[in-house]
Amino acid sequence: MSSNILMPRIMEVGGGALERLTEVLAALGVRRPLIVTDTTMVKLGYLARVEALLDAAHLDYRVFADTVPEPTEASIRAGVESMRDGTGRGAFDGLVALGGGSPIDSAKAIGVLGHFGGAIRDYQFPRSAARIGLPLVAIPTTAGTGSEMTRFTIITDDSVGEKMLCPGIGFMPAAAIIDYELTLSVPARVTADTGIDALTHAIEAYVSRKANPFSDHNALAAMRLIGPHLRRVYHQPDDRPAREAMMLGSSLAGLAFSSASVALVHGMSRPIGAAFHVPHGMSNAMLLPAVTAFSLPEARERYATCARAMGVAAAVDDDARAGQRLLDELAALNRELEVPRPRDYGIDEQRYLALLDTMAEQALASGSPGNNPRVPSHQEMTELYREIW
């Protein structure tokens, strides 16, 4: 059985890769890009670095710096208006996304809607963006989302409080510039949340019902990089070898889940983020230990292999022992990286409990739980939500 594999046409990987931006744009035939970013990239000076490169190449460009964390339909609409803005200088012929997963996801949606039209809900799973649009160059500045490598974007419908999973070739970046030096300024909390997000991508891709030889190879390689280095970058943010390993691991995990899809953790995570504005990586981390324990009986060998790849189980450990070591590690990782439970995050308990059915319905509708080794019922998901409270 064949697997559909998509990846960027061009990848520049390593310290200083940002300097190759204009060469990448030239290879893609882009002369007038829209830069999609956020205010953090402006404050850190990263946008100024990109602008200097484009100015030196005499490229005409415009900046949209109003993306928001956990992008919404309203924030995307503003970006689409920038994309369509009639300035008399001609249409944009490409996009550059600079930042974490939110600016990259925003740029994906802006590019598709600005080029093909419609509303973002028109592309929500099981529908898709089935046509290639304007080339997008993705420049991640966190080691976590892997969005630079995927055919997905996640946008919240703010009118109903639902995070929409939108797939398709139209959302796949044409190029990715993976420069770990851009992550050196990432604070500890974001390092932890995005790092566990990357680990979740790798684990879920490996245990997914849609796993394939390509996704397996990349998922295991990602776990071998992330497992030994996540704690190091959290405690020692200027550890350059660890930052480089995490950046590469994040991108490999992105390649893995782009072809194998994510599973129950992500399906249940999105409603928490939409309802309570919990950062995506943190809501994944809240769920990962409990969902792994729930799923383990249906994929003991696969989860045991994850434990060995991460370096928390030895080759001589049988699958049962390796699986338990994985559960112990995920719980220990959350403690050390100070991942809060929903109640510790400040979420109102009555509202949380009142939304259990709605969150379970939204998780099921996303399709991700259907990829899980153990596919849960609606009731089992509400019980898992209660368990992590």
C-alpha positions in Angstrom: 0.0 0.0 0.0 1.4 3.4 -1.0 1.7 6.4 1.2 1.3 10.0 0.1 4.5 11.9 1.1 4.7 15.7 0.9 7.6 17.9 1.9 9.1 21.2 1.1 10.9 21.4 -2.3 13.8 23.3 -0.7 15.3 22.9 2.8 18.2 25.0 4.1 19.3 23.4 7.4 21.8 24.6 10.0 23.2 27.6 11.8 23.2 30.7 9.6 20.7 29.2 7.2 18.6 32.4 7.3 21.3 34.1 5.2 20.2 31.9 2.3 16.7 33.4 2.2 17.0 35.5 -0.9 18.6 32.6 -2.8 15.6 30.5 -1.9 13.2 33.1 -3.0 15.0 33.5 -6.3 14.8 29.7 -6.9 11.1 29.9 -6.3 10.7 32.9 -8.6 9.4 35.1 -5.8 10.1 38.8 -6.3 7.3 40.4 -4.2 6.7 38.4 -1.0 4.3 39.2 1.9 6.2 38.6 5.2 3.9 37.1 7.8 5.1 37.4 11.4 4.3 38.7 14.9 5.3 41.4 17.3 7.8 39.2 19.1 9.8 38.8 16.0 9.8 42.6 15.6 11.0 43.1 19.2 13.7 40.5 18.9 15.1 42.1 15.7 14.5 39.0 13.6 12.2 40.8 11.3 14.8 43.5 10.8 17.3 40.8 9.8 14.9 39.5 7.2 14.1 43.0 5.9 17.8 43.7 5.5 18.3 40.6 3.4 15.4 41.5 1.2 16.5 45.1 0.9 20.0 44.1 -0.2 18.4 42.0 -2.9 16.2 44.9 -4.0 13.0 42.9 -3.5 9.7 44.6 -3.1 7.8 43.3 0.0 5.3 44.1 2.6 5.0 43.1 6.3 2.0 41.7 8.1 3.0 41.5 11.7 -0.4 41.1 13.4 -0.6 37.3 13.7 -1.7 36.1 17.1 -0.9 33.1 19.3 -3.3 30.3 18.4 -4.5 32.1 15.2 -8.1 32.8 14.8 -10.3 33.3 11.7 -10.5 37.0 12.5 -6.7 37.4 12.6 -6.4 35.4 9.3 -9.0 37.7 7.7 -6.8 40.7 8.4 -3.9 39.0 6.8 -5.9 38.1 3.8 -6.9 41.7 3.4 -3.2 42.6 3.4 -2.6 39.9 0.8 -5.3 41.4 -1.4 -4.4 45.0 -0.8 -4.3 47.0 -4.0 -1.3 49.3 -3.8 -0.7 49.6 -7.5 2.6 47.7 -7.2 1.2 44.4 -8.4 0.1 41.3 -6.6 2.2 39.4 -4.1 3.8 36.3 -5.7 4.8 34.5 -2.5 4.9 34.6 1.3 7.6 34.4 4.0 6.5 33.1 7.4 8.8 34.1 10.3 8.1 32.9 13.8 6.7 29.9 15.7 3.9 27.7 14.7 1.3 30.5 14.9 2.8 32.8 12.3 3.6 29.8 10.0 0.0 28.4 10.4 -1.3 31.9 9.8 0.8 32.4 6.6 -0.5 29.0 5.3 -4.1 30.1 5.7 -3.5 33.6 4.4 -1.8 32.3 1.3 -4.6 29.8 0.5 -7.5 32.2 1.2 -5.8 35.2 -0.5 -5.1 33.1 -3.6 -8.1 30.8 -3.9 -10.7 32.6 -1.8 -13.4 31.2 0.4 -13.4 31.0 4.2 -11.1 28.9 6.3 -13.9 26.5 7.3 -14.1 25.6 3.6 -10.8 23.8 4.1 -11.6 22.1 7.4 -11.1 18.3 7.6 -12.5 16.2 5.9 -12.3 18.9 3.1 -8.8 20.0 2.1 -6.8 22.6 0.2 -6.2 20.3 -2.8 -4.3 22.7 -5.1 -0.8 24.2 -4.9 -1.0 28.0 -4.5 1.6 30.7 -4.0 5.0 29.5 -2.7 5.6 29.9 1.0 9.0 30.0 2.7 8.6 29.0 6.3 11.3 30.1 8.8 10.6 28.6 12.3 12.0 30.2 15.4 10.9 27.5 17.9 11.7 23.8 18.0 8.3 22.4 18.3 5.4 22.7 15.9 7.2 21.3 12.8 4.7 23.4 10.8 7.4 24.2 8.3 7.2 20.5 7.2 3.5 19.8 7.2 0.4 19.9 5.0 -1.7 21.1 8.0 -2.8 24.4 9.5 -4.8 24.9 12.7 -7.1 27.9 12.9 -9.7 28.7 15.6 -13.2 29.6 14.5 -13.7 32.3 17.2 -17.5 32.5 16.6 -18.0 29.0 18.0 -14.7 28.4 19.9 -13.5 25.5 17.7 -10.0 24.8 16.5 -10.2 23.6 12.9 -7.7 21.1 11.5 -7.2 22.1 7.8 -5.2 19.7 5.6 -4.0 19.7 2.0 -1.2 20.3 -0.4 -2.0 24.0 -0.5 -0.8 24.4 3.0 2.6 22.7 2.4 5.5 25.2 2.4 7.5 25.3 -0.8 10.7 25.9 1.3 11.8 25.7 4.9 14.8 27.5 6.4 15.7 25.6 9.6 18.2 27.7 11.5 18.6 26.6 15.1 20.3 29.9 16.0 16.9 31.6 15.8 15.8 29.5 18.9 18.6 30.6 21.2 16.4 33.5 22.6 13.4 31.3 23.2 12.4 31.4 26.9 12.2 28.3 29.1 8.4 28.0 29.2 8.1 28.2 25.4 11.1 25.8 25.0 9.3 23.3 27.2 5.9 23.6 25.6 7.2 23.4 22.0 9.7 20.7 22.9 7.0 18.4 24.3 4.8 19.3 21.3 7.6 18.0 19.0 8.0 14.8 21.1 4.2 14.3 20.9 4.3 14.6 17.1 7.0 11.9 16.9 5.3 9.5 19.3 1.8 9.9 17.7 3.2 9.6 14.2 4.9 6.3 15.2 1.8 4.8 16.9 -0.7 6.2 14.3 -2.8 3.8 12.4 -1.6 5.7 9.3 2.1 5.1 10.1 4.3 4.0 7.2 8.0 3.2 6.6 8.7 6.9 5.8 7.0 8.3 8.9 8.5 5.6 11.1 12.0 6.4 10.0 11.6 10.1 10.7 9.6 9.7 13.9 12.3 7.4 15.5 15.1 9.8 14.3 13.2 12.7 15.9 12.8 10.8 19.2 16.5 10.0 19.3 17.3 13.7 19.0 14.6 15.0 21.3 14.8 12.5 24.1 18.3 13.3 25.3 18.2 17.1 24.6 14.8 18.5 25.8 15.8 18.8 29.4 19.2 20.3 28.4 17.6 23.2 26.4 15.1 23.8 29.1 17.8 24.2 31.8 20.6 25.5 29.6 19.1 27.7 26.9 22.4 28.6 25.3 23.4 25.0 24.8 24.0 25.2 21.0 24.4 21.5 20.3 21.2 20.8 22.2 19.3 23.6 20.4 20.5 22.2 17.1 19.4 18.7 18.0 16.0 19.9 19.1 15.5 22.0 15.9 16.3 19.0 13.7 14.2 16.7 15.8 11.2 19.0 15.5 11.5 19.2 11.8 11.8 15.4 11.4 8.8 14.9 13.7 6.9 17.3 11.4 7.8 15.2 8.4 6.6 12.1 10.3 3.2 13.4 11.3 2.6 15.1 8.0 2.5 11.7 6.4 1.1 9.6 9.3 -1.1 12.2 11.0 -1.4 12.8 14.7 -3.7 11.0 17.0 -5.7 11.2 20.3 -3.4 13.7 22.1 -3.8 16.3 19.4 -7.5 15.6 18.9 -8.2 16.2 22.6 -5.7 19.1 22.9 -7.2 21.4 20.3 -10.6 21.9 22.2 -8.7 22.7 25.4 -6.7 25.4 23.5 -9.8 26.8 21.8 -11.9 27.0 25.0 -9.3 28.1 27.5 -6.5 29.7 25.5 -3.9 27.2 26.6 -0.8 27.2 24.4 -1.0 24.2 22.0 2.2 22.5 23.2 1.2 22.9 26.9 -2.2 21.3 26.3 -0.5 18.4 24.5 1.8 18.0 27.5 -1.1 18.0 29.9 -2.6 15.1 28.0 0.4 13.0 26.8 1.0 10.8 29.9 -2.7 10.0 30.4 -3.4 9.3 26.8 -0.3 7.2 26.4 -1.4 5.1 29.4 -4.9 4.7 27.8 -3.4 3.7 24.4 -0.5 1.5 25.5 -2.4 -1.9 25.7 -3.2 -1.7 22.0 0.3 -0.9 20.8 2.8 -2.2 23.4 5.5 -3.0 20.9 5.3 0.4 19.2 5.4 2.4 22.5 8.2 0.2 23.7 10.2 1.1 20.6 9.5 4.8 21.4 11.0 4.3 24.9 14.1 2.8 23.4 14.5 5.5 20.8 14.2 8.2 23.5 16.9 6.4 25.6 14.7 5.7 28.6 14.5 1.9 28.0 17.4 -0.5 27.2 17.4 -2.9 24.3 17.3 -5.8 26.8 14.0 -4.5 28.4 11.0 -6.4 27.3 8.0 -4.5 25.8 6.1 -4.4 29.1 9.0 -2.9 31.0 9.9 -0.5 28.2 6.3 0.7 28.1 6.2 1.4 31.8 9.5 3.2 31.5 8.0 5.4 28.8 5.0 6.3 31.1 7.4 7.0 34.0 9.5 9.3 31.7 6.5 11.3 30.4 5.3 11.9 34.0 8.8 12.9 35.1 9.3 15.2 32.1 6.1 17.1 32.9 7.2 17.5 36.6 10.6 18.7 35.7 9.4 21.1 32.9 6.7 22.4 35.3 3.8 21.5 33.0 0.6 22.6 34.9 -2.6 20.6 35.1 -5.7 22.4 33.8 -6.7 23.3 37.3 -3.3 24.7 38.0 -3.4 26.8 34.9 -6.3 28.9 36.3 -9.1 27.3 34.3 -12.5 27.5 36.0 -13.5 24.0 37.1 -17.3 24.5 36.6 -16.7 25.7 33.0 -14.2 23.0 32.3 -16.6 20.3 33.5 -19.5 21.9 31.6 -17.6 21.7 28.3 -16.5 18.1 28.6 -19.1 16.8 26.1 -18.4 19.7 23.7 -14.7 19.1 23.8 -15.1 15.4 23.2 -17.4 16.1 20.2 -14.9 18.5 18.7 -12.1 16.1 19.2 -13.9 13.3 17.5 -14.9 15.6 14.6 -11.3 16.5 13.9 -10.6 12.9 12.8 -7.4 12.6 14.8 -8.7 10.2 17.5 -9.5 7.8 14.7 -5.7 7.4 14.1 -5.1 6.3 17.6 -4.0 2.7 18.4 -7.0 2.6 20.8 -9.9 4.6 19.4 -11.9 6.0 22.3 -15.6 6.5 22.7 -17.1 9.8 23.5 -17.4 8.7 27.2 -13.8 7.5 27.4 -12.6 10.9 26.2 -14.7 12.8 28.8 -13.1 10.5 31.4 -9.7 11.3 30.1 -10.5 15.0 30.3 -11.6 14.5 33.9 -8.4 12.5 34.7 -6.1 15.3 33.7 -8.0 18.0 35.5 
